[in-house]
Amino acid sequence: MGINVEKQNLDQMAEYQHGSVVSKSLLAKKSGNITLFAFDKGEGLSEHTAPFDAYVQILDGQADITISGNVHTLTAGEMIIMPANEPHALKGVEAFKMLLVMIKSE
């Protein structure tokens, strides 16, 4: 996958779809990934763990992000770090878009 060196508008790169979660990989490397998501209201990801720290930035809308049983409500412009190996889940309080950056470590 080549890197696009032209400027892009994140808001236009993933559109909301009714009853769905849309994802678009922006960068995939051995050292980590950057993925753009668009979640419809009420959609989300069920509880899971990941072996990497993950940075989540809300670009639009509002989401509940649960990390180790603690709920954090985030809105556009806010971010949170989901620590490696901690259970986490996401759910759209309203339709929301987020940028997920996973940093892989050895």
N, C-alpha and C positions, 0 to 999 in steps of 0.2 A: 504494500500500500504506500503510495507516494504522499508526500506532504504537500498540501495546497498552500502556496505562498501568497495567494491573493487574499485580500481581506474578505471576511464573511460576516454576515449578520446572524448571530445565533438564533434569534427569534424566528427567523425565516427558514432555518435549516431543519426544523422538526415541527410539523403541524399537529394540532390536536386531532384525534379521531375518536368519535363517540364510542364509549365503552372499551377503550383500548389503551395500551401503553405502547408508545412509539419510541424506538431507540435508534440513534445514529452514531456509529463509531467515528470519532474525529481523528483519533491517533491510537494505534496499537503497536506497542513495542515490548520487547522482553522486560524492560524496566518499568512498564506501567501502561495504563490505558486512559484515554479521555473519551467519555461518552456523553452525548446529549440525549435527554429523555423528555418526552411530553406525555403526561398522565392525564386522562380524563378524570373528572370529579368522581371520587369514590374508588378509583383504581389505585393499585399500589403493588408493592412487592411483599410477599409474606416473610415471616421471620426466617433469617438465615445468618450464617457467619461467612466471613471471608478472611483469608490468611494475610491480607494486606490492609494497611491504613487507607481510608478513603475520605476524600474531601468532597463535600456536597455543597453546591451553591444553588440557591433557589433564584431563578431568573424571572419567573412570573408566577402569580397565584400564591397558594398556601398549601403546606403539607405538614402532616404529623410524622415525625421521624422518631421511632422508638429505639433506644439503645440500652441494652441490658435492663429492660423493663421501665425505663424512664422516658416519658413522652416529651418531645421538644417540638413546639409549633414554630415553623419558620415561614417567612413571607419573602417576597421579592427583595433581593439585595442581601439577604442573610445567608450565613454558611455555618457548617458544623463539620467536625471531624468524627468519623466513625472509626474507632480503634480496631485494629486487627483482632480477630478471633472473638469479638464481642457480638452477641446476637443483636440483630437490628432488623427493622421493618420500616416500610414507608407507606403512607396512605394519603391520597389527595383530599384535603378538606374542601378544596375547590380544584378545578383544573390547574395543574402547575407544570412548569418546565424546570428542569434542573440539569446542572453540569456535574458529572461524576468524574473525579480524578483519582485513580488508584495508583499508588506508588508501591511497587513490588520491592521487597528487600530479600537478602540472602539468608 
